[in-house]
């Protein structure tokens, strides 16, 4: 009897792992995939994929694209994502406040979603001249401190895919190599920089982390470039202290 229960438990765990693999490949293809495409990507028989996707569809975790694009993530996962975002904001708010108090500058929290950095929260700086972004605003990956920090944290094949997706594969070889070199520097140093590259007159420093669900987030401090050099060291110290606090919350990778 114990052996039967053990076998049932292993079978249940295997189904969950397979369902998670299917959801992950769909996360990378916003336009959807066919059953055959999913089966090839997760290396499972089509019949197995059909059975699992049927159960996921019944729970609204996936859905058939109304425009004929195949199977895609469903609305129930959006609700989970919103709940996770709220949890991250609550847990990181004290860290953002601490960085702003130590630097006097605006501190941002963003999450990587659908190939862009979406702002989840912001603590405004204490100066009259300060940077402000709206919650929900989307910034690119390749030219921002928070985006580059996330790219540097992920496996190289994943970062290259997102770079190609954002630039439509249009980066000249020299520009691509320069960007990849910056990502290597970020991996070695732990902090990412944007010096007047995304928005003229604004520079930023940031770092990335993954939450317990594996989503990529970043905390960054954007500063008017005119005072960036004078406070750069202070920003770096404050952000490294913030990294230590984030490690305690999420286990920084």
ABEGO torsion letter per residue (X at the ends): XAAAAAAAAAAAAAAAAAAAAAAAAAAABAAEBBAAAAAAAAGBBAAAAAAAAAAAAAAGABBBBAAGAEBBBBAAAAAAAAAAAAAAAAAAAAAAAAAAAAAGBBBBBBBBBGGBBBBABBBBBABABBBBBBBGBBBBAAABAAAAAAAAABBAAAAAAAAAAAAGGABBAAAAAAAAAAAAAAAAAGBBBBBGAABBGBBBBBBBBBBAAGBBBBBBBBBBAAAAAAAAAAAAAAAAAAAAAAAAAAGBX
